[in-house]
Structures are given as C-alpha cells and as structure tokens.
Amino acid sequence: MAGAEKDQRGVTSALLALGRNSGLITGASAMGALFALGSGTTDHGGGFGLELVFAAATAFVALALGLSTWATRKSASR
C-alpha cells in the first residue's frame, strides 16, 4: 500500500480486501470439505475429521512460516 500512487490507493485497498476475503472463503470451504471427508471414514468421525482439519492447518502454518523465513533471508542477503 505504501508503494501505491496516491490516486491508486483505493483500488489497491479494494484488491487487498478482495484477496483477503477470497482466501477466507476458500480456506473455510476447503477445511469444511476436509472435515466432511474425515468424518465419514470411522465410527468416531467427528474426532477424526477435526484431527484431519487441524493437521492440514498445521501443515499450512508450517509452510507459511518456512516461506516467510526463506523470503526474509533472501531479501536480507541482497
């Protein structure tokens, strides 16, 4: 946002909000689908569905942390 031209800040802000909301909807839908997939496989479906959702969320957090660390080190070496 700081690098955007003054007359383009509204468009930049709207695109940022659109991306954030799209990510929220996509993530919630994907986690709901994973829960539904995991819930129907065992007698203790709800528990396994939650386990699957939290495992996927943990993997995404680890991936984001790794990418953030990599990008920070890459930009610091320039």
C-alpha positions as CSV (number, residue, x, y, z in Angstrom):
1,M,0.0,0.0,0.0
2,A,2.8,2.4,0.8
3,G,4.3,2.0,-2.7
4,A,1.0,2.7,-4.5
5,E,0.4,6.0,-6.1
6,K,-1.9,8.4,-4.2
7,D,-4.7,8.1,-6.8
8,Q,-4.4,4.3,-6.9
9,R,-4.7,3.6,-3.1
10,G,-8.4,3.0,-3.2
11,V,-8.0,0.3,-6.0
12,T,-5.1,-1.2,-4.1
13,S,-7.1,-1.3,-0.9
14,A,-10.0,-2.9,-2.6
15,L,-7.9,-5.6,-4.3
16,L,-6.2,-6.3,-0.9
17,A,-9.7,-6.7,0.7
18,L,-10.9,-8.9,-2.2
19,G,-7.8,-11.2,-1.9
20,R,-8.3,-11.5,1.9
21,N,-12.0,-12.3,1.6
22,S,-11.4,-14.8,-1.2
23,G,-8.8,-16.5,0.9
24,L,-11.1,-16.7,3.9
25,I,-13.9,-18.2,1.9
26,T,-11.7,-20.7,0.0
27,G,-10.0,-21.7,3.3
28,A,-13.2,-22.2,5.2
29,S,-14.7,-24.2,2.3
30,A,-11.6,-26.4,2.0
31,M,-11.5,-27.1,5.7
32,G,-15.2,-27.9,5.7
33,A,-14.6,-30.4,2.9
34,L,-11.7,-32.0,4.7
35,F,-13.9,-32.3,7.9
36,A,-16.7,-33.9,5.8
37,L,-14.2,-36.3,4.2
38,G,-12.7,-37.3,7.5
39,S,-16.0,-37.6,9.4
40,G,-17.4,-40.3,7.2
41,T,-14.5,-42.7,7.5
42,T,-14.7,-44.1,11.0
43,D,-17.2,-44.6,13.9
44,H,-15.6,-41.6,15.6
45,G,-15.9,-39.5,12.5
46,G,-16.1,-36.1,14.2
47,G,-12.9,-36.6,16.1
48,F,-11.0,-37.9,13.0
49,G,-12.5,-35.1,10.9
50,L,-11.2,-32.5,13.4
51,E,-7.8,-34.2,13.5
52,L,-7.6,-34.1,9.7
53,V,-8.5,-30.4,9.7
54,F,-6.0,-29.4,12.4
55,A,-3.3,-31.5,10.7
56,A,-3.9,-29.6,7.4
57,A,-3.9,-26.3,9.2
58,T,-0.7,-27.1,11.0
59,A,0.9,-28.0,7.7
60,F,-0.2,-24.7,6.1
61,V,1.2,-22.7,9.0
62,A,4.5,-24.6,8.8
63,L,4.6,-23.9,5.0
64,A,3.8,-20.2,5.6
65,L,6.5,-19.9,8.3
66,G,9.1,-21.6,6.1
67,L,8.3,-19.4,3.1
68,S,8.4,-16.3,5.3
69,T,11.7,-17.3,6.7
70,W,13.1,-18.0,3.3
71,A,11.9,-14.7,1.8
72,T,13.3,-12.8,4.8
73,R,16.7,-14.4,4.5
74,K,16.7,-13.9,0.7
75,S,15.9,-10.2,1.0
76,A,18.5,-9.7,3.8
77,S,21.2,-11.2,1.6
78,R,20.8,-8.6,-1.1
